[in-house]
Amino acid sequence: MADQAADERLRLLIERIERLEEEKKGIGDDIKDVYLEAKSAGYDPKAMRQVIRIRKMKPDDRKEMEAILDVYLTALGIA
Amino acid sequence: MADQAADERLRLLIERIERLEEEKKGIGDDIKDVYLEAKSAGYDPKAMRQVIRIRKMKPDDRKEMEAILDVYLTALGIA
């Protein structure tokens, strides 16, 4: 690849990533807006995040995680 | 709000967030793909990430960051 063509290719790759990062940031902002909307409707955002984390897990993984969590909390005397 | 309507509203909010998280993840995957493409074209992804970080900064902020970095590297004897 000629130097100039390589430079141009690099520029285009960088710009593609920057555009995608912008889009990703935009969606992140949309997510924040939904949490804000939920909060002003009286829902607890922290509990909602926990719900979303749990819905992502397989039932077995969730049971395992809860069992481990229980052991740790007991170990730390906060069960 | 009746309980059922509140439950439905919560469900819709959660589902909106889940859809947006999916989209965000998809864009994250697209970004990874561009880095992979760049890598197979011979570019160094780590240096590209650094370029993108630098392009995001104002020139003054960049100078300041570099000055501080220099102080830290000297302090740790790796300058």
N, CA and C atoms of all chains as a GROMACS GRO file, in nm:
protein
  474
    1MET      N    1   0.085  -0.121   0.000
    1MET     CA    2   0.000   0.000   0.000
    1MET      C    3   0.089   0.125   0.000
    2ALA      N    4   0.062   0.219  -0.091
    2ALA     CA    5   0.139   0.345  -0.092
    2ALA      C    6   0.114   0.416   0.041
    3ASP      N    7   0.213   0.493   0.086
    3ASP     CA    8   0.203   0.560   0.215
    3ASP      C    9   0.075   0.642   0.227
    4GLN      N   10   0.044   0.714   0.118
    4GLN     CA   11  -0.073   0.803   0.123
    4GLN      C   12  -0.202   0.722   0.135
    5ALA      N   13  -0.208   0.611   0.063
    5ALA     CA   14  -0.327   0.525   0.069
    5ALA      C   15  -0.339   0.463   0.208
    6ALA      N   16  -0.225   0.426   0.268
    6ALA     CA   17  -0.226   0.368   0.403
    6ALA      C   18  -0.273   0.471   0.504
    7ASP      N   19  -0.224   0.596   0.488
    7ASP     CA   20  -0.266   0.703   0.579
    7ASP      C   21  -0.416   0.726   0.569
    8GLU      N   22  -0.465   0.727   0.446
    8GLU     CA   23  -0.607   0.748   0.423
    8GLU      C   24  -0.689   0.634   0.484
    9ARG      N   25  -0.639   0.512   0.468
    9ARG     CA   26  -0.710   0.398   0.522
    9ARG      C   27  -0.718   0.406   0.675
   10LEU      N   28  -0.605   0.444   0.736
   10LEU     CA   29  -0.602   0.459   0.882
   10LEU      C   30  -0.702   0.566   0.927
   11ARG      N   31  -0.704   0.678   0.852
   11ARG     CA   32  -0.796   0.788   0.886
   11ARG      C   33  -0.940   0.738   0.882
   12LEU      N   34  -0.973   0.662   0.778
   12LEU     CA   35  -1.110   0.612   0.764
   12LEU      C   36  -1.146   0.514   0.876
   13LEU      N   37  -1.052   0.430   0.913
   13LEU     CA   38  -1.077   0.335   1.022
   13LEU      C   39  -1.103   0.410   1.153
   14ILE      N   40  -1.015   0.507   1.179
   14ILE     CA   41  -1.030   0.588   1.302
   14ILE      C   42  -1.166   0.658   1.304
   15GLU      N   43  -1.203   0.716   1.190
   15GLU     CA   44  -1.329   0.790   1.183
   15GLU      C   45  -1.450   0.697   1.201
   16ARG      N   46  -1.439   0.575   1.148
   16ARG     CA   47  -1.549   0.478   1.166
   16ARG      C   48  -1.566   0.447   1.314
   17ILE      N   49  -1.453   0.425   1.382
   17ILE     CA   50  -1.459   0.394   1.525
   17ILE      C   51  -1.518   0.513   1.602
   18GLU      N   52  -1.474   0.634   1.565
   18GLU     CA   53  -1.525   0.752   1.635
   18GLU      C   54  -1.676   0.768   1.617
   19ARG      N   55  -1.724   0.740   1.496
   19ARG     CA   56  -1.869   0.749   1.472
   19ARG      C   57  -1.943   0.646   1.556
   20LEU      N   58  -1.890   0.524   1.558
   20LEU     CA   59  -1.954   0.417   1.637
   20LEU      C   60  -1.952   0.450   1.786
   21GLU      N   61  -1.840   0.508   1.833
   21GLU     CA   62  -1.832   0.546   1.975
   21GLU      C   63  -1.937   0.653   2.007
   22GLU      N   64  -1.956   0.745   1.912
   22GLU     CA   65  -2.059   0.849   1.930
   22GLU      C   66  -2.198   0.786   1.944
   23GLU      N   67  -2.227   0.693   1.853
   23GLU     CA   68  -2.356   0.623   1.856
   23GLU      C   69  -2.375   0.551   1.988
   24LYS      N   70  -2.267   0.484   2.032
   24LYS     CA   71  -2.273   0.407   2.156
   24LYS      C   72  -2.301   0.500   2.274
   25LYS      N   73  -2.235   0.617   2.270
   25LYS     CA   74  -2.256   0.714   2.376
   25LYS      C   75  -2.401   0.764   2.375
   26GLY      N   76  -2.454   0.785   2.253
   26GLY     CA   77  -2.592   0.830   2.239
   26GLY      C   78  -2.689   0.731   2.302
   27ILE      N   79  -2.666   0.603   2.276
   27ILE     CA   80  -2.753   0.500   2.334
   27ILE      C   81  -2.737   0.495   2.485
   28GLY      N   82  -2.614   0.513   2.532
   28GLY     CA   83  -2.591   0.521   2.677
   28GLY      C   84  -2.672   0.634   2.739
   29ASP      N   85  -2.677   0.747   2.667
   29ASP     CA   86  -2.756   0.861   2.716
   29ASP      C   87  -2.905   0.828   2.716
   30ASP      N   88  -2.950   0.757   2.611
   30ASP     CA   89  -3.091   0.715   2.606
   30ASP      C   90  -3.125   0.626   2.724
   31ILE      N   91  -3.032   0.537   2.758
   31ILE     CA   92  -3.056   0.446   2.872
   31ILE      C   93  -3.069   0.528   3.000
   32LYS      N   94  -2.978   0.625   3.017
   32LYS     CA   95  -2.986   0.712   3.136
   32LYS      C   96  -3.122   0.782   3.142
   33ASP      N   97  -3.169   0.827   3.024
   33ASP     CA   98  -3.299   0.896   3.020
   33ASP      C   99  -3.413   0.804   3.065
   34VAL      N  100  -3.408   0.678   3.024
   34VAL     CA  101  -3.514   0.585   3.064
   34VAL      C  102  -3.511   0.566   3.216
   35TYR      N  103  -3.391   0.554   3.273
   35TYR     CA  104  -3.381   0.541   3.419
   35TYR      C  105  -3.436   0.666   3.488
   36LEU      N  106  -3.406   0.784   3.432
   36LEU     CA  107  -3.457   0.908   3.491
   36LEU      C  108  -3.609   0.911   3.485
   37GLU      N  109  -3.662   0.870   3.370
   37GLU     CA  110  -3.808   0.865   3.352
   37GLU      C  111  -3.869   0.769   3.455
   38ALA      N  112  -3.804   0.653   3.472
   38ALA     CA  113  -3.853   0.553   3.567
   38ALA      C  114  -3.849   0.611   3.708
   39LYS      N  115  -3.738   0.680   3.738
   39LYS     CA  116  -3.724   0.739   3.871
   39LYS      C  117  -3.833   0.840   3.899
   40SER      N  118  -3.862   0.926   3.799
   40SER     CA  119  -3.967   1.026   3.826
   40SER      C  120  -4.105   0.962   3.828
   41ALA      N  121  -4.118   0.839   3.777
   41ALA     CA  122  -4.246   0.768   3.790
   41ALA      C  123  -4.251   0.689   3.921
   42GLY      N  124  -4.144   0.703   4.003
   42GLY     CA  125  -4.148   0.641   4.136
   42GLY      C  126  -4.077   0.507   4.147
   43TYR      N  127  -4.014   0.461   4.038
   43TYR     CA  128  -3.942   0.333   4.045
   43TYR      C  129  -3.799   0.355   4.093
   44ASP      N  130  -3.742   0.253   4.153
   44ASP     CA  131  -3.606   0.262   4.206
   44ASP      C  132  -3.505   0.212   4.102
   45PRO      N  133  -3.423   0.303   4.047
   45PRO     CA  134  -3.330   0.265   3.940
   45PRO      C  135  -3.234   0.154   3.981
   46LYS      N  136  -3.188   0.155   4.107
   46LYS     CA  137  -3.093   0.054   4.151
   46LYS      C  138  -3.158  -0.085   4.148
   47ALA      N  139  -3.282  -0.093   4.192
   47ALA     CA  140  -3.353  -0.221   4.189
   47ALA      C  141  -3.378  -0.263   4.044
   48MET      N  142  -3.406  -0.166   3.956
   48MET     CA  143  -3.428  -0.198   3.814
   48MET      C  144  -3.301  -0.256   3.752
   49ARG      N  145  -3.186  -0.197   3.786
   49ARG     CA  146  -3.059  -0.250   3.733
   49ARG      C  147  -3.038  -0.394   3.778
   50GLN      N  148  -3.077  -0.419   3.903
   50GLN     CA  149  -3.063  -0.554   3.958
   50GLN      C  150  -3.156  -0.650   3.883
   51VAL      N  151  -3.278  -0.605   3.855
   51VAL     CA  152  -3.375  -0.686   3.779
   51VAL      C  153  -3.318  -0.723   3.642
   52ILE      N  154  -3.259  -0.622   3.577
   52ILE     CA  155  -3.205  -0.644   3.443
   52ILE      C  156  -3.089  -0.744   3.448
   53ARG      N  157  -3.005  -0.732   3.552
   53ARG     CA  158  -2.894  -0.825   3.569
   53ARG      C  159  -2.948  -0.967   3.588
   54ILE      N  160  -3.052  -0.980   3.670
   54ILE     CA  161  -3.108  -1.112   3.699
   54ILE      C  162  -3.176  -1.171   3.575
   55ARG      N  163  -3.248  -1.089   3.498
   55ARG     CA  164  -3.317  -1.140   3.379
   55ARG      C  165  -3.218  -1.190   3.274
   56LYS      N  166  -3.095  -1.138   3.280
   56LYS     CA  167  -2.993  -1.180   3.183
   56LYS      C  168  -2.937  -1.318   3.217
   57MET      N  169  -2.950  -1.358   3.346
   57MET     CA  170  -2.889  -1.484   3.390
   57MET      C  171  -2.980  -1.604   3.364
   58LYS      N  172  -2.915  -1.721   3.342
   58LYS     CA  173  -2.991  -1.848   3.338
   58LYS      C  174  -3.031  -1.880   3.482
   59PRO      N  175  -3.149  -1.946   3.501
   59PRO     CA  176  -3.196  -1.975   3.637
   59PRO      C  177  -3.090  -2.045   3.722
   60ASP      N  178  -3.018  -2.142   3.663
   60ASP     CA  179  -2.914  -2.213   3.740
   60ASP      C  180  -2.802  -2.119   3.783
   61ASP      N  181  -2.760  -2.032   3.690
   61ASP     CA  182  -2.653  -1.936   3.723
   61ASP      C  183  -2.698  -1.844   3.835
   62ARG      N  184  -2.826  -1.807   3.828
   62ARG     CA  185  -2.878  -1.716   3.930
   62ARG      C  186  -2.878  -1.783   4.067
   63LYS      N  187  -2.924  -1.910   4.070
   63LYS     CA  188  -2.926  -1.984   4.197
   63LYS      C  189  -2.784  -1.995   4.253
   64GLU      N  190  -2.690  -2.026   4.165
   64GLU     CA  191  -2.551  -2.041   4.208
   64GLU      C  192  -2.498  -1.909   4.265
   65MET      N  193  -2.525  -1.802   4.191
   65MET     CA  194  -2.477  -1.670   4.235
   65MET      C  195  -2.536  -1.636   4.372
   66GLU      N  196  -2.665  -1.664   4.389
   66GLU     CA  197  -2.730  -1.631   4.517
   66GLU      C  198  -2.673  -1.715   4.631
   67ALA      N  199  -2.642  -1.841   4.601
   67ALA     CA  200  -2.584  -1.928   4.704
   67ALA      C  201  -2.446  -1.875   4.746
   68ILE      N  202  -2.366  -1.838   4.646
   68ILE     CA  203  -2.231  -1.786   4.676
   68ILE      C  204  -2.241  -1.654   4.754
   69LEU      N  205  -2.331  -1.568   4.707
   69LEU     CA  206  -2.352  -1.440   4.775
   69LEU      C  207  -2.386  -1.463   4.922
   70ASP      N  208  -2.474  -1.562   4.945
   70ASP     CA  209  -2.516  -1.596   5.080
   70ASP      C  210  -2.396  -1.637   5.167
   71VAL      N  211  -2.311  -1.721   5.110
   71VAL     CA  212  -2.191  -1.766   5.182
   71VAL      C  213  -2.103  -1.646   5.219
   72TYR      N  214  -2.084  -1.557   5.121
   72TYR     CA  215  -1.997  -1.441   5.144
   72TYR      C  216  -2.056  -1.350   5.251
   73LEU      N  217  -2.188  -1.325   5.242
   73LEU     CA  218  -2.252  -1.236   5.339
   73LEU      C  219  -2.243  -1.295   5.480
   74THR      N  220  -2.263  -1.427   5.486
   74THR     CA  221  -2.251  -1.495   5.616
   74THR      C  222  -2.109  -1.483   5.669
   75ALA      N  223  -2.012  -1.506   5.579
   75ALA     CA  224  -1.871  -1.497   5.619
   75ALA      C  225  -1.839  -1.359   5.675
   76LEU      N  226  -1.902  -1.258   5.617
   76LEU     CA  227  -1.874  -1.121   5.660
   76LEU      C  228  -1.968  -1.076   5.772
   77GLY      N  229  -2.053  -1.166   5.818
   77GLY     CA  230  -2.143  -1.134   5.928
   77GLY      C  231  -2.251  -1.034   5.894
   78ILE      N  232  -2.289  -1.025   5.764
   78ILE     CA  233  -2.395  -0.931   5.728
   78ILE      C  234  -2.516  -1.002   5.669
   79ALA      N  235  -2.528  -1.132   5.696
   79ALA     CA  236  -2.641  -1.208   5.641
   79ALA      C  237  -2.768  -1.177   5.719
   80MET      N  238  -5.191   0.523   4.014
   80MET     CA  239  -5.181   0.420   3.910
   80MET      C  240  -5.227   0.286   3.970
   81ALA      N  241  -5.318   0.215   3.901
   81ALA     CA  242  -5.359   0.082   3.948
   81ALA      C  243  -5.237  -0.009   3.948
   82ASP      N  244  -5.236  -0.107   4.035
   82ASP     CA  245  -5.122  -0.197   4.046
   82ASP      C  246  -5.084  -0.258   3.913
   83GLN      N  247  -5.188  -0.302   3.840
   83GLN     CA  248  -5.161  -0.370   3.714
   83GLN      C  249  -5.099  -0.276   3.611
   84ALA      N  250  -5.149  -0.154   3.609
   84ALA     CA  251  -5.094  -0.055   3.516
   84ALA      C  252  -4.951  -0.021   3.554
   85ALA      N  253  -4.924  -0.014   3.686
   85ALA     CA  254  -4.788   0.015   3.733
   85ALA      C  255  -4.693  -0.098   3.695
   86ASP      N  256  -4.740  -0.222   3.712
   86ASP     CA  257  -4.659  -0.338   3.675
   86ASP      C  258  -4.627  -0.335   3.526
   87GLU      N  259  -4.728  -0.304   3.448
   87GLU     CA  260  -4.710  -0.299   3.302
   87GLU      C  261  -4.612  -0.189   3.266
   88ARG      N  262  -4.623  -0.075   3.332
   88ARG     CA  263  -4.532   0.036   3.303
   88ARG      C  264  -4.387  -0.001   3.336
   89LEU      N  265  -4.370  -0.067   3.450
   89LEU     CA  266  -4.236  -0.112   3.490
   89LEU      C  267  -4.180  -0.209   3.386
   90ARG      N  268  -4.264  -0.303   3.342
   90ARG     CA  269  -4.222  -0.402   3.243
   90ARG      C  270  -4.175  -0.332   3.114
   91LEU      N  271  -4.253  -0.233   3.072
   91LEU     CA  272  -4.216  -0.161   2.949
   91LEU      C  273  -4.086  -0.085   2.964
   92LEU      N  274  -4.067  -0.024   3.082
   92LEU     CA  275  -3.942   0.050   3.106
   92LEU      C  276  -3.823  -0.045   3.103
   93ILE      N  277  -3.837  -0.158   3.171
   93ILE     CA  278  -3.730  -0.258   3.175
   93ILE      C  279  -3.699  -0.307   3.032
   94GLU      N  280  -3.803  -0.334   2.956
   94GLU     CA  281  -3.781  -0.385   2.820
   94GLU      C  282  -3.716  -0.281   2.730
   95ARG      N  283  -3.752  -0.154   2.751
   95ARG     CA  284  -3.687  -0.048   2.672
   95ARG      C  285  -3.537  -0.044   2.702
   96ILE      N  286  -3.504  -0.053   2.831
   96ILE     CA  287  -3.362  -0.052   2.869
   96ILE      C  288  -3.291  -0.173   2.812
   97GLU      N  289  -3.356  -0.290   2.818
   97GLU     CA  290  -3.293  -0.412   2.765
   97GLU      C  291  -3.268  -0.400   2.615
   98ARG      N  292  -3.363  -0.342   2.543
   98ARG     CA  293  -3.343  -0.324   2.398
   98ARG      C  294  -3.225  -0.230   2.372
   99LEU      N  295  -3.221  -0.119   2.447
   99LEU     CA  296  -3.112  -0.023   2.429
   99LEU      C  297  -2.977  -0.086   2.465
  100GLU      N  298  -2.975  -0.166   2.571
  100GLU     CA  299  -2.849  -0.234   2.609
  100GLU      C  300  -2.804  -0.328   2.498
  101GLU      N  301  -2.900  -0.396   2.435
  101GLU     CA  302  -2.869  -0.485   2.322
  101GLU      C  303  -2.804  -0.405   2.208
  102GLU      N  304  -2.869  -0.292   2.175
  102GLU     CA  305  -2.817  -0.205   2.068
  102GLU      C  306  -2.676  -0.159   2.100
  103LYS      N  307  -2.657  -0.119   2.226
  103LYS     CA  308  -2.526  -0.069   2.270
  103LYS      C  309  -2.422  -0.179   2.256
  104LYS      N  310  -2.461  -0.300   2.294
  104LYS     CA  311  -2.370  -0.414   2.283
  104LYS      C  312  -2.336  -0.439   2.135
  105GLY      N  313  -2.438  -0.428   2.049
  105GLY     CA  314  -2.416  -0.449   1.906
  105GLY      C  315  -2.314  -0.350   1.851
  106ILE      N  316  -2.326  -0.225   1.892
  106ILE     CA  317  -2.231  -0.123   1.846
  106ILE      C  318  -2.092  -0.152   1.901
  107GLY      N  319  -2.086  -0.197   2.027
  107GLY     CA  320  -1.958  -0.237   2.086
  107GLY      C  321  -1.893  -0.348   2.002
  108ASP      N  322  -1.975  -0.442   1.956
  108ASP     CA  323  -1.923  -0.549   1.871
  108ASP      C  324  -1.874  -0.495   1.737
  109ASP      N  325  -1.949  -0.398   1.683
  109ASP     CA  326  -1.906  -0.336   1.556
  109ASP      C  327  -1.770  -0.269   1.574
  110ILE      N  328  -1.752  -0.202   1.687
  110ILE     CA  329  -1.625  -0.134   1.714
  110ILE      C  330  -1.512  -0.237   1.720
  111LYS      N  331  -1.538  -0.348   1.790
  111LYS     CA  332  -1.437  -0.455   1.796
  111LYS      C  333  -1.402  -0.503   1.656
  112ASP      N  334  -1.505  -0.516   1.571
  112ASP     CA  335  -1.480  -0.562   1.434
  112ASP      C  336  -1.390  -0.466   1.357
  113VAL      N  337  -1.411  -0.336   1.376
  113VAL     CA  338  -1.326  -0.239   1.305
  113VAL      C  339  -1.182  -0.252   1.353
  114TYR      N  340  -1.164  -0.270   1.485
  114TYR     CA  341  -1.027  -0.287   1.537
  114TYR      C  342  -0.963  -0.414   1.478
  115LEU      N  343  -1.044  -0.522   1.467
  115LEU     CA  344  -0.991  -0.646   1.409
  115LEU      C  345  -0.951  -0.624   1.264
  116GLU      N  346  -1.038  -0.553   1.191
  116GLU     CA  347  -1.009  -0.523   1.050
  116GLU      C  348  -0.880  -0.442   1.039
  117ALA      N  349  -0.867  -0.344   1.128
  117ALA     CA  350  -0.747  -0.260   1.128
  117ALA      C  351  -0.623  -0.344   1.158
  118LYS      N  352  -0.639  -0.434   1.256
  118LYS     CA  353  -0.528  -0.519   1.296
  118LYS      C  354  -0.483  -0.606   1.178
  119SER      N  355  -0.582  -0.662   1.106
  119SER     CA  356  -0.539  -0.750   0.996
  119SER      C  357  -0.485  -0.668   0.879
  120ALA      N  358  -0.512  -0.537   0.878
  120ALA     CA  359  -0.450  -0.452   0.776
  120ALA      C  360  -0.312  -0.403   0.823
  121GLY      N  361  -0.270  -0.448   0.942
  121GLY     CA  362  -0.134  -0.415   0.987
  121GLY      C  363  -0.125  -0.297   1.084
  122TYR      N  364  -0.240  -0.240   1.124
  122TYR     CA  365  -0.236  -0.128   1.219
  122TYR      C  366  -0.237  -0.181   1.362
  123ASP      N  367  -0.184  -0.104   1.454
  123ASP     CA  368  -0.177  -0.144   1.594
  123ASP      C  369  -0.298  -0.090   1.671
  124PRO      N  370  -0.388  -0.178   1.714
  124PRO     CA  371  -0.511  -0.134   1.780
  124PRO      C  372  -0.484  -0.049   1.905
  125LYS      N  373  -0.380  -0.084   1.982
  125LYS     CA  374  -0.352  -0.010   2.104
  125LYS      C  375  -0.316   0.135   2.070
  126ALA      N  376  -0.234   0.153   1.967
  126ALA     CA  377  -0.196   0.288   1.926
  126ALA      C  378  -0.319   0.363   1.872
  127MET      N  379  -0.407   0.289   1.801
  127MET     CA  380  -0.529   0.354   1.749
  127MET      C  381  -0.617   0.404   1.863
  128ARG      N  382  -0.630   0.322   1.969
  128ARG     CA  383  -0.710   0.365   2.084
  128ARG      C  384  -0.653   0.492   2.147
  129GLN      N  385  -0.519   0.497   2.149
  129GLN     CA  386  -0.452   0.614   2.204
  129GLN      C  387  -0.480   0.736   2.116
  130VAL      N  388  -0.475   0.716   1.983
  130VAL     CA  389  -0.504   0.825   1.889
  130VAL      C  390  -0.645   0.879   1.913
  131ILE      N  391  -0.740   0.787   1.929
  131ILE     CA  392  -0.880   0.828   1.948
  131ILE      C  393  -0.895   0.906   2.079
  132ARG      N  394  -0.825   0.859   2.182
  132ARG     CA  395  -0.828   0.928   2.312
  132ARG      C  396  -0.773   1.071   2.295
  133ILE      N  397  -0.663   1.083   2.223
  133ILE     CA  398  -0.598   1.213   2.205
  133ILE      C  399  -0.685   1.306   2.119
  134ARG      N  400  -0.747   1.253   2.014
  134ARG     CA  401  -0.831   1.336   1.927
  134ARG      C  402  -0.952   1.392   2.000
  135LYS      N  403  -0.992   1.322   2.108
  135LYS     CA  404  -1.108   1.367   2.186
  135LYS      C  405  -1.073   1.486   2.276
  136MET      N  406  -0.942   1.501   2.307
  136MET     CA  407  -0.901   1.603   2.402
  136MET      C  408  -0.877   1.739   2.336
  137LYS      N  409  -0.901   1.846   2.413
  137LYS     CA  410  -0.862   1.979   2.366
  137LYS      C  411  -0.709   1.987   2.375
  138PRO      N  412  -0.645   2.064   2.283
  138PRO     CA  413  -0.498   2.071   2.283
  138PRO      C  414  -0.441   2.106   2.420
  139ASP      N  415  -0.504   2.200   2.492
  139ASP     CA  416  -0.453   2.238   2.624
  139ASP      C  417  -0.462   2.122   2.723
  140ASP      N  418  -0.576   2.052   2.719
  140ASP     CA  419  -0.593   1.937   2.809
  140ASP      C  420  -0.489   1.830   2.779
  141ARG      N  421  -0.461   1.815   2.651
  141ARG     CA  422  -0.363   1.714   2.612
  141ARG      C  423  -0.225   1.749   2.666
  142LYS      N  424  -0.188   1.879   2.647
  142LYS     CA  425  -0.058   1.923   2.697
  142LYS      C  426  -0.048   1.901   2.847
  143GLU      N  427  -0.155   1.936   2.918
  143GLU     CA  428  -0.157   1.921   3.064
  143GLU      C  429  -0.142   1.774   3.102
  144MET      N  430  -0.219   1.689   3.034
  144MET     CA  431  -0.213   1.545   3.063
  144MET      C  432  -0.073   1.493   3.041
  145GLU      N  433  -0.010   1.536   2.931
  145GLU     CA  434   0.125   1.487   2.900
  145GLU      C  435   0.227   1.534   3.003
  146ALA      N  436   0.208   1.659   3.051
  146ALA     CA  437   0.299   1.713   3.152
  146ALA      C  438   0.286   1.632   3.282
  147ILE      N  439   0.162   1.605   3.321
  147ILE     CA  440   0.138   1.529   3.445
  147ILE      C  441   0.193   1.387   3.430
  148LEU      N  442   0.166   1.327   3.316
  148LEU     CA  443   0.215   1.191   3.289
  148LEU      C  444   0.367   1.187   3.304
  149ASP      N  445   0.432   1.290   3.250
  149ASP     CA  446   0.577   1.301   3.256
  149ASP      C  447   0.627   1.305   3.401
  150VAL      N  448   0.558   1.385   3.482
  150VAL     CA  449   0.594   1.395   3.624
  150VAL      C  450   0.581   1.259   3.691
  151TYR      N  451   0.470   1.190   3.665
  151TYR     CA  452   0.446   1.060   3.728
  151TYR      C  453   0.549   0.958   3.682
  152LEU      N  454   0.579   0.957   3.552
  152LEU     CA  455   0.676   0.860   3.501
  152LEU      C  456   0.814   0.886   3.563
  153THR      N  457   0.849   1.015   3.575
  153THR     CA  458   0.977   1.050   3.638
  153THR      C  459   0.978   1.006   3.783
  154ALA      N  460   0.866   1.033   3.853
  154ALA     CA  461   0.856   0.996   3.994
  154ALA      C  462   0.876   0.846   4.012
  155LEU      N  463   0.828   0.768   3.916
  155LEU     CA  464   0.838   0.622   3.926
  155LEU      C  465   0.965   0.568   3.859
  156GLY      N  466   1.049   0.661   3.813
  156GLY     CA  467   1.177   0.620   3.754
  156GLY      C  468   1.164   0.546   3.622
  157ILE      N  469   1.054   0.570   3.548
  157ILE     CA  470   1.040   0.502   3.418
  157ILE      C  471   1.034   0.602   3.302
  158ALA      N  472   1.083   0.725   3.327
  158ALA     CA  473   1.080   0.827   3.221
  158ALA      C  474   1.191   0.801   3.120
   0.00000   0.00000   0.00000
